[in-house]
Amino acid sequence: MPESAPRSLPSHVLPAGTPAPEFALHSTPDQMLALSELRGRPVILAFYPADFSPVCGDQMVLYNEILPEFHAYGAELLGISVDGVWCHAAFAKSRNLHFPLLSDFEPKGEVSRLYGAYREHDGFSERALFVIDGEGVIRWSYCSPVGVNPGADGILQALESFGTRDNSAGHAAAGAAESRESERGTGR
């Protein structure tokens, strides 16, 4: 990773090189999404503590703004928390999110535990990121303090390290997102 990449804190999240554990979670009350359905393309897993928390809202809105940048690498973004599908639906609608939010609701935190991203003492997910390659192997992981938005630089650098980028899709979105981040005074 280049020097500007966020440094990972000591944590128990699965490290790079680990096969990504398979899962299937509800994306809506009557639809499930399995990780294996996305095999062949990069997948970004963004575990977060809770819908509607201030940091989670900022983090998911940022990812939504630069979604075209992720898509330029052929990557799919999945948000995961222990909130229920109805809470996710309300959160996605209120923030105008355009990527799946998966419910790790019952058994509570089961998928978060598989990735080492569950806070047993708090009962919610860590703020943990994983970039998985098309073969299903974790290529990058990062666990941020719960109160800190980790931004997207680490994700983009990981995708750059193994992805094939379609430059026509992401530049405009990236520029717009950087402009908005500057206005808010936060980095990506």
C-alpha positions in Angstrom: 0.0 0.0 0.0 1.2 3.5 -0.7 2.1 5.6 2.3 -1.1 7.6 2.1 -3.2 4.6 2.7 -5.0 4.5 6.1 -3.1 2.3 8.6 -5.0 -0.5 10.1 -5.4 -0.7 13.8 -4.6 -3.9 15.6 -7.8 -5.9 15.3 -9.1 -9.3 14.8 -10.7 -8.7 11.3 -9.7 -11.3 8.7 -6.5 -10.3 7.0 -5.5 -10.0 3.3 -5.0 -13.4 1.7 -7.8 -15.1 3.6 -10.6 -16.7 1.5 -13.7 -14.6 2.1 -16.3 -16.6 4.1 -19.5 -17.3 2.1 -22.8 -15.8 3.3 -26.3 -15.0 2.3 -28.2 -12.2 3.9 -31.4 -10.4 3.3 -31.2 -7.3 1.2 -35.0 -6.8 1.4 -37.7 -8.6 3.4 -38.1 -11.1 0.6 -34.8 -11.1 -1.2 -31.4 -12.7 -0.2 -28.0 -11.9 -1.6 -25.2 -14.4 -1.5 -21.6 -13.4 -1.8 -21.1 -16.2 -4.3 -23.5 -14.5 -6.7 -20.9 -11.8 -7.2 -18.0 -14.2 -7.9 -15.9 -13.0 -10.8 -15.8 -9.3 -9.8 -14.4 -7.4 -6.9 -16.7 -6.9 -3.9 -16.4 -4.3 -1.2 -17.8 -5.2 2.2 -18.5 -2.2 4.4 -19.5 -3.4 7.9 -20.8 -0.5 10.0 -22.3 -0.2 13.5 -25.8 1.1 12.9 -28.1 2.8 10.4 -28.8 6.5 11.3 -25.7 7.0 13.4 -23.9 10.2 12.4 -20.6 8.6 11.3 -22.4 5.7 9.5 -24.6 8.1 7.7 -21.6 10.2 6.5 -19.7 7.0 5.5 -22.5 5.4 3.5 -23.3 8.7 1.8 -19.7 9.2 0.8 -19.6 5.7 -0.7 -22.8 6.3 -2.5 -21.3 9.5 -4.0 -18.3 7.7 -5.3 -20.2 4.5 -6.3 -19.4 5.2 -10.0 -15.7 5.1 -9.1 -16.1 1.7 -7.5 -18.1 0.5 -10.6 -15.3 1.7 -12.8 -13.3 -1.1 -11.3 -16.2 -3.5 -11.8 -16.6 -3.6 -8.1 -19.9 -4.1 -6.1 -20.4 -2.4 -2.8 -22.4 -4.1 0.0 -23.1 -2.4 3.3 -23.7 -4.7 6.3 -24.9 -4.1 9.8 -27.0 -5.9 12.4 -30.0 -3.6 11.7 -33.2 -5.2 10.3 -34.3 -4.9 6.7 -37.0 -2.4 7.5 -34.5 -0.2 9.2 -32.1 -0.5 6.2 -35.0 0.4 3.9 -35.7 3.6 5.8 -32.0 4.5 6.1 -31.4 3.9 2.3 -34.5 6.0 1.4 -33.5 8.8 3.7 -30.0 8.9 2.4 -30.9 8.1 -1.2 -28.4 5.1 -1.2 -28.1 3.1 -4.4 -26.3 0.0 -3.2 -27.5 -3.0 -1.2 -27.6 -2.8 2.6 -27.5 -6.4 4.0 -29.2 -7.3 7.3 -27.0 -9.4 9.6 -29.9 -9.4 12.0 -30.7 -13.0 12.8 -28.7 -14.8 14.0 -27.5 -11.4 15.1 -24.0 -10.6 13.9 -23.3 -14.1 12.5 -21.6 -12.8 9.3 -19.8 -10.0 11.2 -18.4 -12.8 13.4 -17.2 -14.8 10.4 -15.2 -11.8 9.3 -13.9 -10.9 12.8 -15.9 -7.7 12.7 -18.4 -8.1 15.6 -18.2 -6.2 18.8 -19.4 -8.8 21.3 -19.5 -6.3 24.2 -21.5 -3.7 22.2 -23.7 -6.0 20.1 -23.0 -4.4 16.7 -20.5 -4.6 13.9 -17.1 -3.0 13.8 -16.5 -0.3 11.2 -14.6 -2.7 9.0 -13.8 -2.8 5.3 -12.9 -5.7 3.1 -12.0 -5.7 -0.6 -12.5 -9.1 -2.1 -11.2 -10.1 -5.5 -13.1 -11.9 -8.2 -11.7 -15.3 -6.9 -13.2 -14.7 -3.5 -10.0 -13.9 -1.6 -9.7 -10.9 0.7 -7.2 -8.5 -0.8 -7.4 -5.7 1.7 -9.0 -5.3 5.1 -9.2 -2.4 7.5 -10.8 -1.8 10.9 -11.5 1.8 11.8 -12.3 3.1 15.2 -16.1 3.2 15.5 -16.2 7.0 15.7 -14.1 7.6 12.7 -15.2 7.5 9.0 -12.5 5.6 7.3 -13.1 7.2 3.9 -12.5 5.5 0.6 -8.8 5.9 -0.2 -7.9 2.5 1.1 -10.7 0.8 -0.9 -9.7 2.7 -4.1 -6.0 1.8 -3.6 -6.8 -1.8 -3.1 -9.0 -1.9 -6.2 -6.3 -0.1 -8.2 -3.8 -2.8 -7.1 -5.6 -5.6 -8.8 -8.5 -4.1 -10.8 -9.0 -3.2 -14.3 -10.4 0.3 -14.4 -12.7 1.8 -17.0 -11.6 5.4 -16.9 -14.7 6.7 -18.6 -17.0 6.0 -15.6 -15.4 7.2 -12.4 -13.5 10.5 -12.9 -16.5 12.8 -12.9 -17.9 11.1 -9.8 -14.5 11.1 -8.0 -14.1 14.8 -8.7 -17.6 15.6 -7.5 -17.1 13.6 -4.3 -13.7 15.2 -3.6 -15.4 18.6 -4.0 -18.1 17.7 -1.5 -15.6 16.3 0.9 -13.6 19.6 0.8 -16.8 21.5 1.5 -17.5 19.3 4.6 -13.9 19.5 5.7 -13.3 15.7 5.8 -11.0 13.6 3.9 -11.8 10.4 2.0 
